[in-house]
Structures are given as C-alpha cells and as structure tokens.
C-alpha cells in the first residue's frame, strides 16, 4: 500500500454527523427492505405504504433520541470496540421498543397486528445487523490495509478471570496496540483446554514454553489481577529466564472506560522479579504521631528524603520543612507537593547542613517536633577520594543537627544510616558509623543527666531499588545504549528494598522507637548482582547485550552486613524491624574524638583523617583502597606496643 493511502487512512475520519446520517439511512433502508420483502411491490397498497411510512417515521424519531443519548455516532468507526457495539444494541432496542408501543397505542395499523409484529421484529433484527456490520466491516478493511504495514505482535494473555478477558478484549478491539492474542494462560485446572474468545487456554507448565515457541510468541501480557497473585512467586522470573517479555496493565478501575493506547501498558520492571514478602505497616500509629506536628527533613531532594516527605504529607502534619543543597531536585519536589498537597504548609530551604548558623536559624524559626535526617554523601568510591567532605558533611552535619534538636527541644531525631556502617571497609561507611556512635552516645548521656526530651533513633538498611546512583538505573541506561552492562565482580551480592518500603519502615521505627536504639530492617535474601544484570537484559528484550566485569571499586565489599559480628539483635513488635545490640560509647570521650576529627578534616590530610577515623572505629579496615597502608601502620604500632610491654615484663 502506498504511503499516500496510508497517511490518508490515518488522518481521514468520518464526521459525527456523517456517521449519524448513515445510521438513519440504515433505519429507513431496513424498513423499506422488510416491507418490500414481505409484501412485494405489487401488494404494497396505499394503506400499507401509509403504515410503513408512519412506522419508519416513529423509528427514526425515537432512535434519533437514543442515538444521541448513547452517542452511538461519536466513535471512530475503524476503532470500534465491543462496548461501542453494545451501545448500538441498547439504543436500537429502546428506540424500537418505544416506537412499537407508540404505533400500537396511537396508530390504526391496517396490516394486522400479527403481521405488524413480524415485520417490526424483522426490521429490528436487520437494523441491528446492518449497523453492527458497518462498524465491523470498516474496522476489518482498515486493519487489512494498515495491518500489512507492520506485522502484529503475537501475545498470550495470562489470566482467564474477568480482568484477563477484559485485557484480551481491549487488545482485540483496538488495532493501535498492534497485538494479536493467540492464547490464554491459566492456573485453574478446570479452564485448561477450553476456548476463550476464539483461542485456546493453556496451562502454566514446562510444555507452555514449547507452545509459545511454536506460535512465535515472545510477549505475555499479564492481567492486573493475576499480577497481584503471582508477583511474590518465581513465575515471573521463569518467563524472563526463557526470554519472554512481560507486560501488564493498570487495574481496571483506572482504565477510564477501556484501554485506548499503548502507553497504558507497562513493561514489568526488575523490581517485580525480586521476591519479597509484603511489608505491613501500622499506618494508624504513624498517623497519630505525625498529625499536627512540625516535621523537618534533611536531604529532602534525595531518593529517601523525598519519599519520606511524600509519606509524611499523607498524615496531615502541621508543617513540613525541606532542606537540601541540590536546588533543581528540591524545586521538583516542591512542584510535586504543590500539586498533590496544596494545603500542606511547607518551607523549602536551600542550605548546607554543615552551615551551623544557617541550621540554627532554621531551628529557631520552625522549632521542629520531628527531624528525619537523610542528608549525607553516600557514594563509596567518591568518598574514598573526598575524605574531608565525608567527615564534614556526614559527621559534622549530623552533629550540628543532633545538637540543635536537643537545644530546641525536638521530640524525635530519626537518622538514616546504612549497612555499610557495619564492619566498615570504606570512608563513607565509617563516617556513618561515627554518626551512629555520636547520636547513640548523646542519647544515653541525656538520659543520665535527666535531659532526655529528645529521642534519638537510628535506622540502618541496605540498598534501595531505583535510588539515585543505584545499580538498577545504571543497568537500564547501559542496556538502552546497547551495553556493555558493567558488574564489578561476578560474586558480589547486595540486599535490596524498595524506596517506599524503606521509608515506611523508617516512619514506623521513628514512631515506636525508644531513645538511643539502632534499628535494622529485614532486607530479605541478598541478590547476586550478576543474576540481576542477566535478568534485566532478558527483561529488556535485548539478549545480545554483553556483561563486563570491571573489578571491585575502592572500599567495596563483595557483600554487605547489617550487623557487626559482635552485635546481636532483639525483636520488636514488627517482624521486619530488629534492634541492634551494639557496643556502647561514652559521650564525653566520643564528643572530644569527633571534634578532633572534624578539626583535622579541615587540614585535608587524608591519611591522618582516616587514621583518626580508624581509632574511633577500630573495626574499620579498608578494602581495595590506598588507606590499607594506614591499617598496616596501626597494626605495626600495635605489634611494637605488645613487644615493648613484653620486654618490660
């Protein structure tokens, strides 16, 4: 087909008046045809012609009313759906019904009542068939002409209940999807082998993949109901491992009538393939704590901070203050809040948390009840190369905020930590461990001195899916460019949690947490990054993308821990939240050491700064880093000290 004809068919659409006029002409034609068919031209007496004209007039009158009510002429004929055809049947049924009653009550029917009923019903049947056929005919002709331009994608629909059937009907009804439904998949034994919408229903077993291959099906569209049933199983992973692309739709309640565009279908993400038990949160308790309170969030433009803001906004706080030094992302979250929570009093502050006078001014003005401290430098290799910044922002920033929380009588200070603080192998992890030590020792010191109005709570968890700088956005971008996908080591593993999950647990821990406790989250089973990369490549439908191993980065471990070897855990009321029984530090000593470390950071002697950090956190042992030399120096110094003591003994 020529390009001119293709463009003409795409752009030209019959006007609504034209469609309406055609439908009226079909009514008139149906009446004339049935009268002629029943009586013949020779037997059409003047009285029969008069009856026919009056009946035709009534049918046109009443059907016009119901065509307008049901808007049978408003759609584009070539994209007619099952619901469009139903509207035609409804409109004609009501129109013919009222016309029949009017003819019986108001007119003198000369052709006989029995004969009148027969002709009237036959006219109705013909009318319905012609109007439905007109839509189907135009649709089939259009698909036959346009369909040759691009071959339809063969698909199976997973799910045979109402939602699965609705998805299949929507795909069949709208050629813009360019999908051809060749079968259904069901987990219900009584459905296997039956036909549905003209195609067969297959079982989800090993034989299924041979069937998919024989029918050249590389895409499965999963109904939203079935997606909810199987997302916490390994079924999705099994499809991906067989190089099957997966898609799903929003819940039917969000369709606004029907699926109308390809944009309403979404690819299933790698997050859906990570088996996780659903996390249940006591939202009522959180709401009672947040409602009517002044909330301050640092790092509010980041992945975790911005999600905390979204979660908090749901619980009707008195006000929310957002602090971050990243101007553009902070502006973006501001626009989002203004759109979704227009009545929420909020203050957007572009500021650096290490600016003590600026932070004091903010606390003095807003006097927050709750502080969620998510601001920090978090990228391991970057902090290995910028040790001073790690100390000044992560440690000094935390110290400034914690001290101000006490000074201005905040109720709770919730700090976001990381699994990298456990047996730290890098500067970033050690800086967060020092933050934990300071916050916990300060909390215990205030308890001892009877000034414990502010409760300090630390939450410690691993990687969050989709956060800035995490592997999943990186892998997606690399796959989009055609590869290679870079993995540092074939054996490296990580714990993962979704951003909303992590932030909900942060809020829950902050709600029931007691002073000075460090809470760790059950992150489920660790994920091998190599397997994650392979599945993302399969899921993308680009199996030729290569994986390249780049070697461990400075300070990077093969695996992260949520607890120190010497630490133990205690349960809480929530099965996903545990309390870490960590080593206790005395505040006066910790405060002096941290003040010395902060002062030293402004001399920018990285070796000396790291040496001081290792003195504060003895379990900090650098891995794949130039700071391993400091470990050797400290070990040699310790050995000489032992030898000297032995010699004296």
N, C-alpha and C positions, 0 to 999 in steps of 0.2 A: 504494500500500500504506500502511496506517495506521501511525502512529508506534508504536502499541502492539504491532502484529505485528512490526515491525522490531526493537524492543527485545527482544521475546520470542525471536526467532530468534537475535539476537546473544548472549543470555545463557543460553539453554537448551541444554544439551549432554547427550546420552545418556551414562549412566554406563558404565564399562568392563564391568561385569557384564552390563548390558543388551545391549551390542554382542556380548559373548561368547555370551550366551544365544541371540541371533538367529542367530549363525553356527552354533551347534549344531543349532538348529531347521532351518537350511538343509540341513545334512548329512542329518538324518532325512527331511526332505521329499524330497531328491534320491533317497534310497534307495527310499522308498515309491513315488515317482512312476515311477522306472525299472522297478521290479518290476511295478507295475500296467500300465505301458505295454507291457512285454514279454510278460507272461503273461495280462493281463486279469483281471478279478475272478473269472471262472468257473474259470480254470485255476490259481488260487492254492491249491494243495493244502497240507495241513498241513506236509509236508516242505519245500515251497518257502517257506512262511511262516517255518518254523524257520530255514532257511538265511538268509533275508532278515533276520530278527531278529539272528542271530549276526553277520552281516556288518555290519549297522548298529551293533551294539554295539562291534565292533572298530574301525570307522571313527570313532565318537565318542570311544573311548578314546585311540587313537593321535593323532588330530587335536587333541584337547584338549591333549595333551602338547606338540605342536608349535605350537599357538596360543599357549601360554604361553611357549615358548622364543623364538618370533619376535615376540611381543607384537602380534599382529595386531589386537587389540581396544583397544589403548592410545591410538590416534589419535582425532582429532575427525573424524567421517565427512565433514562438509562441506568439510574442508580436506585431504582425502586427496590424496596425491601419487603419482607413478609408483612411487616406492620403496615406498610403503605397499602398492600393488597387487602388486608383486614379492614382498613378504614373504608375502602371501596365497598366491601360486602356490607359493613354496618350501615353506611349511608344509603345504599340501594335498598336494603331490607326495610329500613324505616320509611324511606320515600315511597316505595311500592306499597307498604302496609297502610300508610295514611291515604294514599291515592285510592286504594281498594275500598277502604271504609267510606271515603267521600263519594266514590262512584255509586256504592250501594245505597247510601243514605240520601244523596241529593239528586241522582240522575235516574231517568227511566231507561233501563237497559233493555233494548229491543231484541237482542240476540239470544236471550235466555240466560238465566243465572248460571246454570251448569256449564254451558258453553263459554260464558264470560269468564268463569273461574279458570277453565282450562287454558284459554287464550292468554289471560292475565299472567298465570303462573309460568307458562312457556315463554312469554315475553320477558319476565323477570330473570329466568334462567339464562336465556340468550344474552340479555343485557349484562349480567354478571360475567359470563364467559368472555364476551367481547371486550369489556373494559379491562378485565384481568389480562386477557391475551394481548391487548395493545401494549400494556406495560412490559409483559414478559417478552414479547416479540422485539420491541425496541431494545430492551436490555440484552437479549441474546445476539441480535445483529451487531450491536455496539461491541460486545465482548468478542464476537467472531472477527470483527475488523481490527479493533485495537489490540486484542489479545495476541495477534500474530507478531506484534512489535516486540514484546518481551514475554518470554515463557514464564508461566505461573510457577510459583514455588510450591512443591508438594509438601504437605504438612499432615501430621496427625494431631488430634486434639486429645489431651489427657484429661479424662473426667466425663462421665456419662450422666451425671445428675443435671438438674435444671441449669446450673451455671455453665457446664460444659456444652450442653445443647445450645444455649444462648450464644456462646462464643462461636460455635460452628455456624449457626445461622447468620450471625453478623459477618463472618468471613465470606460465606457464600453469597450474601446479599449485596456486598459492596466490592466491586471489581478493583477499587483503588488499593485494596490490600494486596492484590496480586497473589493470593494464596489459593491452592486447590486442596480441599480437605479429602484425603484418601482413606481415612480410617479414624477410629476412636481407640483409646487405651482405657481399660477399666481394671480395678482391683476387685470388683464384685463378681464372684463366680457365676451367678445366675445371668449376668449380662454377656458373658463371653460367647462369641459365635453368632450373636444376633445382629440384625441390621439396624442402623440408626441413620436417618436422613439419607438413605440410599447407599451407605458404606458399612463395612463390617466393623465389629468391635473385637479387639484383640486383648489377650492377657498380657500383663507386665511380667514377662519371664525371659529366659535366655533366647527362646525362639523369636521373640519380638524383634531383636536386632537383625536377624536374617530377613524377616519380613520387611523391615524398614529399608534394608539394603536393596532388596528385590524391587521395591516400589520407588527407589531413588528418593527416599525421604530423609532429609538431613536436619529437619526442624520440627520440634514438638512445641505446640502451644498448650500450656497448662492452665486449666481454668482456675480462677482465683480461689474457689472453694477447695479444690484439690491441692493447690499450692499451700494453703494453710495446713492441710492434713499431712503433707509429706516433707515440709521444709526442715523438720528436725530429724529426718531419716537420711540414709545414704542413697536414696533413689535418685536424687538429682545428680549426685556425683557419678553414679553409674552411667547415666546418659552422657554426661560430659566426657567420661573416660572412653566412650565409644564414638567420640567426635560428633555428637548430636547437639545442635544449637537449641537453646531453650528460651522460650518467651512466655510471658503471662500478661494478664490484663488487670486493670484496677477492679475492685469489687463492682458488681452490677449496679449497686446503689450510686456509684459515681459515674455511670455511663451517660447520664443526661438523656436517657431515651434509648440510645444504641451506640455501638462503636461506629464512628464515622471516619476515622483517619488512622493511618499507620502510627502516628505519634501516640495514640492511646495504648499501643502495645509496647511493652518494655522488655528489654533483654534481662534475663535473670543474672544477677551480679554474683561475684565470687563470695560476697558476704552471705548469700543464701546457701552456699555449699559448706560453710563451716558449721559443723554440728554443734549446736549449743542448746542447753536446756533453757527454756524461757525463764526470765528473772521476774519475780513478783515483788512489787514494792508497796509498802504501806503508805499510799498517797494521802490518806486522811491525816495521818500523824504529821507528814511533811507539811501539808496544807495548814494545819493548826499552828505549826512553828513559824512558817513564812508569812502567813497572812498578817497584814498590818505592820510589818517590820520594815526597817530601813536596811537594804541589802547593798553591799559593796562587792564588786567582782573585779579582781585584777586579772590582766591577761584576757580581757573580755572580748577581744577580737580574734583570739585563737580558737582552735578546734574545740578544746574542752571548755574554755571560758565562755565562748559564745553559746554553747549548748547549755551550760549551767544557767546563763541568762534566760534562754528560752524556757527552760524547765521552771525557773523561779517565777517568770512572768505569769505562768498559769495559775499561781496560787495567791494572786491579789495582794502583793506586797504594798507597803505604804509608798515606797520609792525604791529605785534601783540606780546605783551609780556604777558606771562602766569606766574602767581605767585601762588604757593601753597606750603604747607609744607608736603603734602602727596606725597611721592616720587613715589610709584608704580602707582597710578592712573594718576599722571602727566605724567609719562612715557607712559602710554597707550594712553592718548590724543595726546601726541607728535607723536606717531606712526600713529595714525589715520590722523592727519593733514598732515604728510609727504606723506601719501598715496593719500589723496584726493586733497590736495592743495600744490603740490610740489614746486610751485614757490612763495609761500607765505613766506616772510621774517618773522621769528618768533624767539623769545628768550624764552627759558624755564628756569624759576628761581625757585629753591627750597629754600624757605625762609619763615620766620615767620613775619607777618605784624607788630608785636609788636617790632621788632628789628629796632629801629628808624634809626640807622646809615646805616644799610643794605638797608632800604627803600630809604633813601636819596641818596645813591649811585646809585640805580636803576633809580630814577627820574632824577638825574643829567646826567646819561648816555643816557637814552631813551627819556626824555622830552615828555611824552605822551600828545596827544591832548585830548583824551577821556579816562576816567577811569570808568570802571564798577566794583564796589566794591561788590563782592558776598561772600567774606570770612567772616565766622562767625561760632561760635558754635551755634547749633540750637536745640539740643535735650533737651526738657523741664526737664525731671527727672534728666538728667546728670548735668545740670547747677544748679539745686536745691542743688546738692551735691558738686558742684565745683564753688562756687560763685566768688571766686577771679579770676579764669580763665575766667569766663564770663565777668567780668569787664575789665580784662587786654586785652583780645583778641577782644571782640566785641566793647567795648567803646574806650579803648586806641588805638587799632589798627585803628579804624575809624578816631580818632582824628589825629593820625600821618599822615595817608594818605590824609585827608582833608587839613591839614596844608601844606603838601608838594605840593598838587595840586595848592594851592594859590602861594606858593613860586616859583614854576617852571612854572607858567602861563598856566596851563591846561585850555582848553576851557570848558569842562564839566566833572562833577563828578556825576555819577549816582550810588546811593546807593540802595541796595536791602534790604527792610525791610519786616515786617511780620504782619499779622493780630493780632498776639499775643502781639503787641505793644499797642493795643487799650485796655484801662482799664486793664492793665497787672495784671495777677494773679500769675505770676511766675518770677523768676530772669531773665530767658532768654528773655521773652517779655519786661520786664522793661529795660534790657540792650539795646535792640533795640530801645525802645522809647527814651532813653537818647541819642543814636546815632542820631535819627531823630532831637531831640532838638538841639544838637550841630551843626549839618550840617545846619539846617534852620537858627539858630541864627547867625552863621558865615556868611551865605549868605546875610542876612539883614544888618549885621554890615559892610560888604564890600561895599554894596550899599550906605550906609550912608556916608562912608568915601571916596567914589569915586574910590574904587579899586576892582570893580566887574568884572574883566576879566573872572574869573572862575564862571560858573553857577553850582549851586548845586541842584540836583534833587533827590527826594526820591520816590521810588516805593514800594507800600505796597500791598501784596496779600497773599492768604491763602495757603493751601496745594497743592502740585503739584503731579500729578499721576506718580508713578514709581520712585520718587526721593529716594535717599538713606535714609533708616530709615522710610519711609512712610508705611502706613498700608497695601497697596496692595502687595508689595514684601513679607512682613511678612506673610500675609494671604496665599499667594501662597506657600510659604515654609512650613507653618503649614499644609496645605491641602495635599501637596506632601508627608508629613510624616505620614498622616493619622489622623491628628488632635491631640488635640482639637485646634480650632481656638479661640484665646483669644481676647475678646472685653472688654474694661474697664467698660462700663456702657451701659445698654440697650437703653438709651435715648440720648446718645452722638451723635452729628451731626458735620459735617465739610464741608467747601467749598472745591471744587476741581477744578483744572485746569491742562491741560497737560503741560509738560515742554516746548515744542516748543511754545505753545500759550503764556505762561507766558513770555518767553524770547522775543518773537516778540513784546509784549506789552511794555516790558522794553525798547527795542530799539526805539519803536515809541515814548514813553514818553520822552526818552532821546533826541530824535530828535527835537520835538517841545516844550519841556518843558521850562518853564521860571524859573528864579532864585528863590530858596528857597521854591519851591512848593512841596507838598507831593501828589503824585498821587495814587489813589486806583483803583483797577481793578474790574469790574463787574464779579463776580465769578459765576453768575447764581444762581440756587437754591441749598441750602445746602443738603447734602446727609446724611441719617441716617446710621451710621457705621454698625449697626446690619443688616440692609437690604443689605448693601454692602457685608457683610460676607456671608449672606444666598445665594445671587446671585452668588458669587464666588464659593461657594460649589456646587451649582446646575450646574454651567457652567463647573466645573471640571469633572462632571460625577461621583462624589463620594458622593452620598446623605447621607451616614451614618456618615460622619464627624460631630462631635459634636461642639457646641459653648459653650465656658466657659467664664463667667464674672469674671474679676479679680479685679474690683474696680478702681476708679479714681486714677491716679498716682499723685505724689506731684506736685502741681501747675497747675493741668489740669482742664480746664473748660468743662462743658457739651457742650458749643457752643462757637465759636469764633466770634468776631465782627470786622468789617472793619473800624468802626468809633466810636469815643468816643461819649457819649451821648450829650456832649456839642458841638460837631463838626457838621458842616453842609458841604454839598458838592456843588461844582459848576461844570457845564458841560464843556466838551472840544469839539473839533471838532470830536472826536472819541466816539461813543456811549458806548464803553466798558471801557473808561478811564474817571475818575472823579477827581476833585481837592478837597482835604480835606481842609476845612477852620478851621485850628487848632489854638490853643492858641499860642500866640507869646511870645518868651522869649528874654531877652536882653543878648547879647553875653558876656559882661564883667562878669556879675553875673554867667552865665552858665559856662563860662570857669573856673572861680575860684572854683565853686562847683565840676565840673568834675575833675579838677586837684586834689582837696582834696580827692575825691572818689578813684581816681587811686592810690594816695599815700597810702590811707587806705587799698586798696586791697592787698598791699604787707605786711601788718601786719597779714593777714589771720584770722582776727576775723570776722567770717561770720555774726554774729548778728549785729555788728556795721556797716559792709559794707551794709547789707540790709537796716538798719535803715537810712543810708545816701541816699541810692537809693530812699527810700520812701519819703525822704524830697525833693529830686529833682523832683520826680513824685508822687504827693500826691494821685493820683487815683490808685496807685499800692497797691492792697490789696491781700495778699496771700490767696490761697485756698488749703486746704488739705496739709498743709505744716507746718513744725516747726516754720516758720517765722511768723505765725499768732500771736505768742507771741509779736512780735515787733509791730504789729498793735494795740494790746491791750495796750502796753506801751505808744504808741503815743496817743491813744485815752484817756488814763488816764491822760497823761500830758496835753492834750488839755482841758480836763474837769477841771483839777485843775487850769489851767490858767484862764478859764472862771470864776470859783468860786472866785479866787483871785481878778479878775477885778471887780466882782460884790460886793465883800466885801469892796473894796476900794471905790466903788461908793456909 
